[in-house]
Structure formats: structure tokens, C-alpha cells
Amino acid sequence: MLEKLKRLRYIAAVAVMLLFFPLVAMVIDFGKNFEQSPKIGIITLGDINVPGWNKSHYDGIKAACDRFGLELLVRDNVPENTGRCPAAIRELVQEGADMIFLSSFNYAVESKESVEKFHNIAFATNSSEVHTRNLTSYFPRMYQARYLSGTLAGMKTKSNVIGYVAAIPNAEVIRGIDAFTLGVQRVNPDATVVVIWTNSWQDEVKEKINAERLITEVGADVLTYHQDEDTVAKVAEKFGVDFIAYNAILSGYSEHYLASVYCDWELYYIDMIERYLKGELNTMKNHWLGIDRGAVGLREFSSAVTPEMIAKIDSFKQELIGNRQIFFGPLYDIDGEIICEDGDAISDDVLFESMNRLVKGVEILE
């Protein structure tokens, strides 16, 4: 009887240990993750001190890290397709980065092996070209702000020719051009959007030449751009042409600077880092924030934009906040082929990953 009682006590003790040890392990693992503040890394294509894409990202993530009391590690001026991005990732990991943001389009493509190698590091990228277990794609619904800027351009043009200096024909840039063009057509169906490619995110010489061509060759009297810096704005200012800036609030320009298409990157990075701290970041494939959250919009209207125009733009904004779809059918491409059938809307996955056709109303300047 005594031996039987001992055996029962032994079995009970083992059962308690089996139940207890996993809980201990969970607590230890939780403590390991949070006993010291994680470090956040970011890699940017250009100089974080120059107004535009790179500075906007840096300012946003720095403010977010300060909010959470986290150390920010930075690698800027890292060109794509040179091997520098994988090297920068290794450097950041060696410095103790727990999460790394890849803030240029092709970084994830050239760094896929590095991302998979450092499987305990959380990564997030601005492109949708690569998906791995520890890599999430993130981007604002900038196309919503592009749509609003298109309505502004359509109201301001007198020549009915609007110029668009664009970087490369990927999904991000094309959906922006398309949304802008649909915005133009909403208020001015007679206007044409003329696009010219630079095939580079940053190329001051090409951007200058292309902006000048749009003004002098085709008569564009409003310009906008999808480039990392404000070269096009400088050309427009020089020629006395209206322009809409991208991803930066500029200073030192005249009333020809109509407004900026902007993203509140601080809000975005707060959201992303908060998800990381909760362990939720890499549970998503593609992460969007839009106009309903105040993540994107138009800012800094000049005196050349009338109160009536601003009121009209605000009415369009309220439609988008109310979930109005920009890309709904029937939609046709520049060759007259159907993109989206009547009554349908283009899905988020297509918009983010594979938008590759320009809508009717766009012309390409070779």
C-alpha cells in the first residue's frame, strides 16, 4: 500500500512538472524578448537629410522609435542591385537589430537569401516582389492621395496636358499613375496625362531633361512626379509651371507649388512597430494603411488653389473615407482593352502585387 502511494505521488509530481515546465519556458522566452528594448534598423536608398522619399521615411521611423523608446540603426545611401543591401543587413544584425525595414523597391529581391538566413529577425519591405515567413510587405494607399492630386491637376490645367515624370513601370508606380489619371478624368475628361520614364528612383539629370521635355514639347502646364527627390519641382518652378510634389513638404517655392501628395510615415511606423512588439508583424502578407486612418492625403495647398477647389477635393476625400473604390469598372487600358469589367473592382492583391496596365487617358512620351 505504501509503495502504491509513493508511485501515485511520483506520477503526480511528474504530471505537475510536465505542465509547469512549458509555462516556465514560455515565461523565459517572453522575458528574453522583452528584458531589453529591441533595436530597429532601416535601410534607405538615398540621403536621409535630403527632402523626399528617404528623409520622409527617416523622420517617420525616428519619431516612432522615440515614441516607444527604441534605438534606431540607420544605413542610408545604399544603392539597389549592388550587393550593398545584403551587406547593410549583416551590419545591422551585428549591431543588434531585431527588426529591419527595407525601404526601397528592389531591396527584398536582392536580399532574399539574407532575409531567410536571419530567420529570427523580423523584416518589412516596401515592395511585394518577395514574401517569406519573416518578411511583410507594407505600403500606404498612396494611390488614394494620387487620385485627389489628379482632381486638383484636372481643375488647374488650361492646356489640358498634364505631365508626369515617373521612375519605373512597376505596380507601385503604375497604380499611382492610374489613380492620378482617373482623378483628372473625374473633373476634366478632356485632359491627357503624359508620362515619361526615367527608369530610376533618383537621377537628377534625367528628371530635369524629362520635366523640361514635358513643358516644351507637349505643352504640359501642370507637372507631378514619382521620384525620390524634388528635381521636377525645381524645373517647374523655373518655367513658371504649376506642380504637385510627392512624399515631402517642400519649402522655398512660389504659389506654383500647388500641394504635396504625402504619407504620414510616423503614423505608419508607429503602427508597424507596435505590431512587431505584439508579435503580429509577420502574420500579414501585405499591410496597407489609407486615407481612412489619415495615413495619406494632400497637404500645404498654395494660394493658387481656390477655396472652391479645396472644398471639391475634400468632398472626393470624404468619398474615399467612405470606402469609394477608385479602380472600379468598366476600366480600359491605353490600347482600349478591358482592365476591369463593369460592376467589378480591382482587388487589393492585384493593386499591390501585379498592377501593370496604364488606363485610358495616359500617353507615353518616348
N, C-alpha and C positions, 0 to 999 in steps of 0.2 A: 504493500500500500504506500509506504514511504517512497519507494523507488518510482512508483507511478506518479506520485505528487511532484517529485523532482523533475520527471520528464515533462509533465504538464507546464511547470514553471519555466523550464528551459525553452519549450516551444513558444510559450507566451513571450518570453524575452526576445527570442529571435524575431517573432512577428512584429514586436514593437520596434526593433532595430530596423527591420525592412521598411516599415512605414516611416520611421523617423529620419533615416539617412538621406532618402531623396529630398526631404524637406530641408535638411541641413545643406545639401548640395545646392539646392535652389537658392537658399539664402546666401551661401558663399558666392555663387555665381553672380547674383544680383549685387552683392557688395563689391565684387571685383569690378563690375561695370560702373559703379557709381561712387566708389570710395574716393576717386579723384575725378575732377571735371574732364570730360573728353575734349580733345583738340579737334578743331575743324580746319580743313585745308581747302584752298581754292586755286585753280589754275586758270589763267586768263591769256587770251591771245595777244593783247596789246597792253599799253601802259595804263596802269590804274589811276594815273594822275591826269590823263587827257579826257576831257568831256566826251561822253559817248557810251557805247556798249560796255566797255571794260570798267570804266570808273563807276558807272551806274551799278554794276554787279558788286564791285568792291564796297562802295558806300552802303549798299543794302545789306550785304552779309556782315560787314563790320558792325553796323548798328544792331543787327540781330544777335551776333555773338556777344556784344556788350550787354544787351538785354538779359542774356542768360548767364553772363559772367564766364564766357568761354574764351579760350585763347584761339586766335585766328592765325593760321600759317598761310603765306601767300607765295605763289610763283607767277609772276607776270612776264609779259613779252616772250611767251612760249609759242613759237610758230607751229602750225599744223604740219603733219606729214614729214617731220624731220627727225623723229626719234626723241625729241626733247620732252614730249608729254610723258611717255613711259619713264624717262629719267626723272622728271619732276615728281611723278607719283612715288617712285622709290625714295627720293629725298624726303618727301613729306611723311612717308611711312616711317622712315628712320628717325624723323624728328618727333614721332609720336602721334601723328594724325590718326584719328579714329573714324573720321568721315571725310570724304573728299568730293568737292564739286568740280566737274569738268565743264567749263562754261563756254566752250566753242564747239561748233558742229561736228568736226571730224575727230575730236579727241578720243571718243569712245571706240571708233573704228580702229585707229592705230594703236590703242592701248588695251584692246580686249584681253590679250593674254595677261597683262599686268593686273587688270581688274579681277580676272578669275584666279590668278595666283594669290593675290591678297584677299582671300575669300572672307576673312574676318573683318575687313574694312567695308563700311557702307559707302557706296558711290552713288552719285546722281549726275545726270548729263543733260545738256540742252537739246540733244538730238534723239531721234528714235531709230537710228540705224542699228543699234546693238542692244540686246536685252540679255541680262544674266541674272542669276539668283540674287546677287548683291549690287545690282545696278538698276536704278529707277530713272526713267525719263521725266523731265519736268520742263514746262514752258508755260508762260502766261497765254491767255487767249488774246494775244496782241492783235489778231485779225479783227476783233471787235472794235478796238481803237482805230485800226486802219479804215474800217468801214466808216466810222464817224469822220475821220480826216478826209475821206473821199467825198462825203457830202459837203464838207467845207470847201474843198477844191472845186467841186462842181458848181457851187454857188459863186465862187470868186472869179473863175476863168471868164475872160472875154473872147479869147481866141478859140475857145473850145478845144484846145490842145493842152494836155497836162503831161508833164514829163516825169519819168520815174527811173532813177538810177538804181539798179538792182545788182546784188552781189552774185549769187549763183542760183541756178534753177533747181533748188531742192524744195521739199514740201513746205518748209517754214516760209521761204521767200515767196513761193507761188501762192500759197493761201493768203498771204498779206496783199499781194498784187490783186488777186481776185476779189478779196473783200473790199479793197480800196476802189476798184473799178465798179463794183456793184453799188457802193456808196455814191460814187459820181453819177451813175445812171439813175439812181433814186431821185435825184434832184435835177439832173441835166442829161437827158437821153441823147442829146446831140454831141456831147463831148467825147473825145477819144483819149485814152491813156496810152502814151507812147513809152515803151520800156526799152532801156538799153543796158546790156550786161557788162559788168567789169570782170566777172569770174574771179573775184577776190573779195574777202571781207574788208580788207584795208589796202587801198592802192591810191594814194593821193593823186598821182599823175593821171591814171585812167579816169578816176572820178571827176577830176577837173575837165578833162577833154570831153567826157561824155555829157556832163552838165552843160558845157558850152555848146555842144552839138544840138542838144535838145532845144536850146534857146534860139540858136542862129539858123539851124537847118529846118526845123519843123515848126518853129514859132510858139513853143510852149511858154505860157505866161504864168504858170504855177509849177513848181518843182517839188518833188519829195524823193526820198531815197531809203534804201535798206543797205546801209553801210555802217561800219563801226564808229566812224568819226564824222565831223561836220564839214568836210570839204565842199560838198554840194551846196550847203547853206552859204558858204563864203562866195561861191561863184554866183549864186542867185542874188546875193546882196550887191555884188559888184555890178551886175547887169540891171539892177532895179526890178527884179522879178520876185513875185511872192513865192514863199516856200513853207513847207511843213517839215519840221525836224523829226528826228527819230531817236527815242530812247535816251534823251538828255534834255535838260532845261538849259538853254543857251543864254548867254548874256552878251551885250555889246552890239546887238543888231537893231536895225530900224523896224518900222511897222510892217515891212515886208515879211518879217518872221511872224507868220500867222498863228502858229501854235506848235506844240510838240506832241507826238504820239509817245506815250510814256508807260512804263510799268513801275509800280511801287515795289521795287525789289526788296526793300526792308520787310514789307508785309509778307512777301513770298518766302524769303529766307527764314523769317520767324516761323512760318507755317511748316516749312521743311525740317528745320532743326528741332522744332517741337515734336514732330512725328518721329524723328530719329531718336530723341530722348525717350520716347514712349515705346520704342521698338517697332514702330509701324512703317518706317520709311520704305523698306524694300518689299513690303507686302503689296505695293502698287506697281503696275507696269508703266502706265503713263499718268502723270499728275498735272492737272490743269488748274489754274485759278483765273477767274474772269472778271468782267465788269460788275457782276452782282456782288462781288466781295470787295470792290474798289481797287482791284489789282491793276487794272489798265484804264486808260482814258485819254482825253485831250486836256492839255494844261497851257496856261500862260497865253490866252488869246490876246492878240495885239489890238491896237485901236482901229486897225483896218477891218476888223471883224465886228460887224454891227450887232447891237443887242437883238435884233430880229433873227440874225443868223445863229447867234448863240442859243436863242430860245428854240429854234428849229432843231439844232443839233441836240439840245437837251431832250427834246421830245423823242428823237431817234434813240438816244441813250436809254430813256425810260422803257422803250420797246424792248431793247436788248436785255435790260434788267428783268423785264417780264418774260424772258425766255423766247423772244422772237428769234427765229432761225434766219441767218444771213444766207446760208447755202441751201436754198430750197428750190425745187423745180417748178417749171422747166428751166434748166440752165444749159447753155450751149457753149462750146469752146470756139476758139478763133477760126476754126475750119468749118463751123456750122454743125459739128457733130454733138449729139446729146451727151451731157455730162450727168445730169440728174433729171429723172422723169418728173412730170407734173405730179404734184402731191407728195413727192418724196423729199427727203433731206439727206445731205451727205453726212455720214456718221463721224463721230469723234475719232475713231481709229483711222479712218481714211484721211481725215483732215490732218492728223498728227503725223501719220507714217507714210502716206503714199499720194498726197495731193500733187498731181503732176501735169495738170492741163490748165491753160490760161483761158479765161472766159471771153466770150464775145464782147468787143469793145476795147480790147487790148490790141495794140500794134507793136511790132518789134522793129527797132531801128538797128540795122546791121552795121 
